[in-house]
Amino acid sequence: MLFKRDIFGNLIIIKRMMYTIVGLFSYLGLNMRNRMRLRNSRILADLPDSNVLIISNHQTYYRDVMAILHSICSAKWGTFDNLKTPVYLLRPFTRVFYVAAEETMKESGLIPRLFTLAGAITVKRSWRAKGLDVDREVDTRDVDKIDMALSDGWVITFPQGTTKPFAEGRKGTALLIKKNRPVVIPVVINGFRRAFNKKGLKLKKKGVDLDVQIKAPLDIDYEAPAEAILAQIMDAIEQSDKYRFQHYLPREEK
């Protein structure tokens, strides 16, 4: 049991240690210097242990993942809709992986290394590299890695692949859903862009209300075209044109 490994050969005990370290590091910014409001996290408690895909909008490189991991671990511990006491970090739920850009995770520094050990699935973005737009084929090895992760646990992914608000969603997420038919859980986050820098490692402002809303599993027609599934998930994470127009309406018209 001590030397149990995940599907990629990583020692579970090491992952637990990394979850605890990253969790303690991030807790101060999430729920002490700021206020994280977690809603509907009970939904996470009764999900299966594998083939669960969590989709979310994206505001910072790292802090978004930290917040979702806190939400999952607290729900699996049996604490819902609050992070008041992080006792759940004593025995975190480690069957969670998250998709991250390879070039981001290769950055120097302690945090990227810890995040990689905690369950990162590094992928080469087919549309962006070194800050420039590119157009290259999807690496099938990256797709295989995500398939493997879903077969063994939960996967967190950000369909937009960028922290830019209301950016176009990537069709690859929809194809992943069609292929694996996972339980899809939408998460909508807000406030992180105001509180942290783009990477999410430095605090920009204290006292910000951070919002993490867990939504019910999507009712997906897996036989539908990928474009239809993509539209459904973008609407679920409130990044579709409908929400863009609402966002820019004058306050009195909302």
PEUR-V469774 format. One record per residue. N is the residue number from 1. RES is the residue in three letters. SS is DSSP state (2 for helix, 1 for strand, 0 for the rest). PSI is psi in whole degrees, 0 to 359 (999 if undefined). BURIAL is 1 if it has 9 or more other C-alpha atoms within 8 Angstrom, else 0. Layout:
# PEUR-V469774
n:N res:RES ss:SS psi:PSI burial:BURIAL
n:N res:RES ss:SS psi:PSI burial:BURIAL
This chain:
# PEUR-V469774
n:1 res:MET ss:0 psi:324 burial:0
n:2 res:LEU ss:0 psi:328 burial:0
n:3 res:PHE ss:0 psi:24 burial:0
n:4 res:LYS ss:0 psi:140 burial:0
n:5 res:ARG ss:1 psi:158 burial:1
n:6 res:ASP ss:0 psi:185 burial:1
n:7 res:ILE ss:0 psi:341 burial:0
n:8 res:PHE ss:0 psi:5 burial:0
n:9 res:GLY ss:0 psi:8 burial:0
n:10 res:ASN ss:0 psi:137 burial:1
n:11 res:LEU ss:1 psi:127 burial:1
n:12 res:ILE ss:2 psi:323 burial:1
n:13 res:ILE ss:2 psi:326 burial:1
n:14 res:ILE ss:2 psi:319 burial:1
n:15 res:LYS ss:2 psi:319 burial:1
n:16 res:ARG ss:2 psi:318 burial:1
n:17 res:MET ss:2 psi:318 burial:0
n:18 res:MET ss:2 psi:320 burial:1
n:19 res:TYR ss:2 psi:317 burial:1
n:20 res:THR ss:2 psi:316 burial:1
n:21 res:ILE ss:2 psi:309 burial:0
n:22 res:VAL ss:2 psi:322 burial:1
n:23 res:GLY ss:2 psi:315 burial:1
n:24 res:LEU ss:2 psi:321 burial:1
n:25 res:PHE ss:2 psi:318 burial:0
n:26 res:SER ss:2 psi:338 burial:1
n:27 res:TYR ss:2 psi:321 burial:1
n:28 res:LEU ss:2 psi:313 burial:1
n:29 res:GLY ss:2 psi:331 burial:1
n:30 res:LEU ss:2 psi:320 burial:1
n:31 res:ASN ss:2 psi:12 burial:1
n:32 res:MET ss:0 psi:306 burial:0
n:33 res:ARG ss:0 psi:338 burial:1
n:34 res:ASN ss:0 psi:182 burial:1
n:35 res:ARG ss:1 psi:110 burial:1
n:36 res:MET ss:1 psi:119 burial:1
n:37 res:ARG ss:1 psi:117 burial:1
n:38 res:LEU ss:1 psi:127 burial:1
n:39 res:ARG ss:1 psi:138 burial:1
n:40 res:ASN ss:0 psi:29 burial:1
n:41 res:SER ss:0 psi:346 burial:1
n:42 res:ARG ss:2 psi:333 burial:1
n:43 res:ILE ss:2 psi:325 burial:1
n:44 res:LEU ss:2 psi:338 burial:1
n:45 res:ALA ss:2 psi:328 burial:1
n:46 res:ASP ss:0 psi:15 burial:0
n:47 res:LEU ss:0 psi:156 burial:0
n:48 res:PRO ss:0 psi:164 burial:0
n:49 res:ASP ss:0 psi:353 burial:1
n:50 res:SER ss:0 psi:167 burial:1
n:51 res:ASN ss:0 psi:45 burial:1
n:52 res:VAL ss:1 psi:126 burial:1
n:53 res:LEU ss:1 psi:119 burial:1
n:54 res:ILE ss:1 psi:123 burial:1
n:55 res:ILE ss:1 psi:144 burial:1
n:56 res:SER ss:1 psi:155 burial:1
n:57 res:ASN ss:0 psi:170 burial:1
n:58 res:HIS ss:0 psi:126 burial:1
n:59 res:GLN ss:0 psi:333 burial:1
n:60 res:THR ss:0 psi:161 burial:1
n:61 res:TYR ss:0 psi:312 burial:1
n:62 res:TYR ss:0 psi:323 burial:1
n:63 res:ARG ss:2 psi:330 burial:1
n:64 res:ASP ss:2 psi:314 burial:1
n:65 res:VAL ss:2 psi:317 burial:1
n:66 res:MET ss:2 psi:315 burial:1
n:67 res:ALA ss:2 psi:319 burial:1
n:68 res:ILE ss:2 psi:321 burial:1
n:69 res:LEU ss:2 psi:319 burial:0
n:70 res:HIS ss:2 psi:316 burial:1
n:71 res:SER ss:2 psi:316 burial:1
n:72 res:ILE ss:2 psi:311 burial:1
n:73 res:CYS ss:2 psi:321 burial:1
n:74 res:SER ss:2 psi:321 burial:1
n:75 res:ALA ss:2 psi:318 burial:1
n:76 res:LYS ss:2 psi:334 burial:1
n:77 res:TRP ss:2 psi:333 burial:1
n:78 res:GLY ss:0 psi:14 burial:0
n:79 res:THR ss:0 psi:123 burial:1
n:80 res:PHE ss:0 psi:139 burial:1
n:81 res:ASP ss:0 psi:24 burial:1
n:82 res:ASN ss:0 psi:155 burial:1
n:83 res:LEU ss:0 psi:33 burial:1
n:84 res:LYS ss:0 psi:316 burial:0
n:85 res:THR ss:0 psi:112 burial:0
n:86 res:PRO ss:0 psi:47 burial:0
n:87 res:VAL ss:2 psi:339 burial:0
n:88 res:TYR ss:2 psi:342 burial:1
n:89 res:LEU ss:2 psi:349 burial:1
n:90 res:LEU ss:2 psi:329 burial:0
n:91 res:ARG ss:2 psi:75 burial:0
n:92 res:PRO ss:0 psi:153 burial:1
n:93 res:PHE ss:0 psi:111 burial:0
n:94 res:THR ss:0 psi:3 burial:0
n:95 res:ARG ss:0 psi:49 burial:1
n:96 res:VAL ss:1 psi:133 burial:1
n:97 res:PHE ss:1 psi:161 burial:1
n:98 res:TYR ss:1 psi:145 burial:1
n:99 res:VAL ss:1 psi:130 burial:1
n:100 res:ALA ss:1 psi:147 burial:1
n:101 res:ALA ss:1 psi:133 burial:1
n:102 res:GLU ss:2 psi:318 burial:1
n:103 res:GLU ss:2 psi:330 burial:1
n:104 res:THR ss:2 psi:316 burial:0
n:105 res:MET ss:2 psi:346 burial:1
n:106 res:LYS ss:0 psi:358 burial:0
n:107 res:GLU ss:0 psi:150 burial:0
n:108 res:SER ss:0 psi:157 burial:0
n:109 res:GLY ss:0 psi:160 burial:0
n:110 res:LEU ss:2 psi:317 burial:0
n:111 res:ILE ss:2 psi:310 burial:0
n:112 res:PRO ss:2 psi:323 burial:1
n:113 res:ARG ss:2 psi:316 burial:1
n:114 res:LEU ss:2 psi:318 burial:1
n:115 res:PHE ss:2 psi:322 burial:1
n:116 res:THR ss:2 psi:315 burial:1
n:117 res:LEU ss:2 psi:334 burial:1
n:118 res:ALA ss:0 psi:358 burial:1
n:119 res:GLY ss:0 psi:26 burial:1
n:120 res:ALA ss:1 psi:136 burial:1
n:121 res:ILE ss:1 psi:102 burial:1
n:122 res:THR ss:1 psi:133 burial:1
n:123 res:VAL ss:1 psi:152 burial:1
n:124 res:LYS ss:0 psi:120 burial:1
n:125 res:ARG ss:0 psi:133 burial:1
n:126 res:SER ss:0 psi:351 burial:1
n:127 res:TRP ss:0 psi:352 burial:0
n:128 res:ARG ss:1 psi:137 burial:1
n:129 res:ALA ss:1 psi:128 burial:1
n:130 res:LYS ss:0 psi:39 burial:0
n:131 res:GLY ss:0 psi:5 burial:0
n:132 res:LEU ss:1 psi:151 burial:0
n:133 res:ASP ss:1 psi:134 burial:0
n:134 res:VAL ss:0 psi:169 burial:0
n:135 res:ASP ss:0 psi:97 burial:0
n:136 res:ARG ss:0 psi:163 burial:0
n:137 res:GLU ss:0 psi:146 burial:0
n:138 res:VAL ss:0 psi:134 burial:0
n:139 res:ASP ss:0 psi:115 burial:0
n:140 res:THR ss:2 psi:337 burial:0
n:141 res:ARG ss:2 psi:327 burial:0
n:142 res:ASP ss:2 psi:319 burial:1
n:143 res:VAL ss:2 psi:318 burial:1
n:144 res:ASP ss:2 psi:322 burial:0
n:145 res:LYS ss:2 psi:320 burial:1
n:146 res:ILE ss:2 psi:320 burial:1
n:147 res:ASP ss:2 psi:316 burial:1
n:148 res:MET ss:2 psi:317 burial:1
n:149 res:ALA ss:2 psi:319 burial:1
n:150 res:LEU ss:2 psi:325 burial:1
n:151 res:SER ss:2 psi:340 burial:0
n:152 res:ASP ss:2 psi:344 burial:1
n:153 res:GLY ss:0 psi:214 burial:1
n:154 res:TRP ss:1 psi:150 burial:1
n:155 res:VAL ss:1 psi:131 burial:1
n:156 res:ILE ss:1 psi:130 burial:1
n:157 res:THR ss:1 psi:157 burial:1
n:158 res:PHE ss:0 psi:102 burial:1
n:159 res:PRO ss:0 psi:337 burial:1
n:160 res:GLN ss:0 psi:334 burial:1
n:161 res:GLY ss:0 psi:16 burial:0
n:162 res:THR ss:0 psi:158 burial:0
n:163 res:THR ss:0 psi:0 burial:1
n:164 res:LYS ss:0 psi:126 burial:0
n:165 res:PRO ss:0 psi:141 burial:0
n:166 res:PHE ss:0 psi:24 burial:0
n:167 res:ALA ss:0 psi:156 burial:0
n:168 res:GLU ss:0 psi:139 burial:0
n:169 res:GLY ss:0 psi:156 burial:1
n:170 res:ARG ss:0 psi:131 burial:1
n:171 res:LYS ss:2 psi:336 burial:1
n:172 res:GLY ss:2 psi:327 burial:0
n:173 res:THR ss:2 psi:319 burial:1
n:174 res:ALA ss:2 psi:320 burial:1
n:175 res:LEU ss:2 psi:323 burial:1
n:176 res:LEU ss:2 psi:318 burial:1
n:177 res:ILE ss:2 psi:317 burial:1
n:178 res:LYS ss:2 psi:320 burial:1
n:179 res:LYS ss:2 psi:315 burial:0
n:180 res:ASN ss:2 psi:343 burial:1
n:181 res:ARG ss:0 psi:53 burial:1
n:182 res:PRO ss:0 psi:169 burial:1
n:183 res:VAL ss:1 psi:124 burial:1
n:184 res:VAL ss:1 psi:120 burial:1
n:185 res:ILE ss:1 psi:114 burial:1
n:186 res:PRO ss:1 psi:144 burial:1
n:187 res:VAL ss:1 psi:134 burial:1
n:188 res:VAL ss:1 psi:122 burial:1
n:189 res:ILE ss:1 psi:154 burial:1
n:190 res:ASN ss:1 psi:150 burial:1
n:191 res:GLY ss:0 psi:343 burial:1
n:192 res:PHE ss:2 psi:326 burial:1
n:193 res:ARG ss:2 psi:328 burial:1
n:194 res:ARG ss:2 psi:326 burial:1
n:195 res:ALA ss:2 psi:329 burial:1
n:196 res:PHE ss:1 psi:163 burial:1
n:197 res:ASN ss:0 psi:179 burial:1
n:198 res:LYS ss:0 psi:322 burial:1
n:199 res:LYS ss:0 psi:337 burial:1
n:200 res:GLY ss:0 psi:12 burial:1
n:201 res:LEU ss:0 psi:340 burial:1
n:202 res:LYS ss:0 psi:139 burial:0
n:203 res:LEU ss:1 psi:126 burial:1
n:204 res:LYS ss:0 psi:325 burial:0
n:205 res:LYS ss:0 psi:139 burial:0
n:206 res:LYS ss:0 psi:161 burial:0
n:207 res:GLY ss:0 psi:19 burial:0
n:208 res:VAL ss:0 psi:139 burial:1
n:209 res:ASP ss:1 psi:112 burial:1
n:210 res:LEU ss:1 psi:130 burial:1
n:211 res:ASP ss:1 psi:128 burial:1
n:212 res:VAL ss:1 psi:110 burial:1
n:213 res:GLN ss:1 psi:119 burial:1
n:214 res:ILE ss:1 psi:131 burial:1
n:215 res:LYS ss:1 psi:161 burial:1
n:216 res:ALA ss:1 psi:155 burial:0
n:217 res:PRO ss:1 psi:140 burial:0
n:218 res:LEU ss:0 psi:144 burial:0
n:219 res:ASP ss:0 psi:98 burial:0
n:220 res:ILE ss:0 psi:134 burial:0
n:221 res:ASP ss:0 psi:101 burial:0
n:222 res:TYR ss:0 psi:346 burial:0
n:223 res:GLU ss:0 psi:353 burial:0
n:224 res:ALA ss:0 psi:158 burial:0
n:225 res:PRO ss:0 psi:151 burial:0
n:226 res:ALA ss:2 psi:325 burial:1
n:227 res:GLU ss:2 psi:323 burial:0
n:228 res:ALA ss:2 psi:320 burial:0
n:229 res:ILE ss:2 psi:320 burial:1
n:230 res:LEU ss:2 psi:317 burial:1
n:231 res:ALA ss:2 psi:322 burial:1
n:232 res:GLN ss:2 psi:315 burial:0
n:233 res:ILE ss:2 psi:328 burial:1
n:234 res:MET ss:2 psi:324 burial:1
n:235 res:ASP ss:2 psi:322 burial:1
n:236 res:ALA ss:2 psi:326 burial:0
n:237 res:ILE ss:0 psi:12 burial:1
n:238 res:GLU ss:0 psi:44 burial:1
n:239 res:GLN ss:0 psi:15 burial:1
n:240 res:SER ss:0 psi:172 burial:1
n:241 res:ASP ss:2 psi:326 burial:0
n:242 res:LYS ss:2 psi:316 burial:0
n:243 res:TYR ss:2 psi:330 burial:1
n:244 res:ARG ss:2 psi:314 burial:1
n:245 res:PHE ss:2 psi:321 burial:0
n:246 res:GLN ss:2 psi:321 burial:0
n:247 res:HIS ss:2 psi:325 burial:0
n:248 res:TYR ss:2 psi:3 burial:0
n:249 res:LEU ss:0 psi:144 burial:0
n:250 res:PRO ss:0 psi:148 burial:0
n:251 res:ARG ss:2 psi:317 burial:0
n:252 res:GLU ss:2 psi:346 burial:0
n:253 res:GLU ss:2 psi:351 burial:0
n:254 res:LYS ss:0 psi:999 burial:0
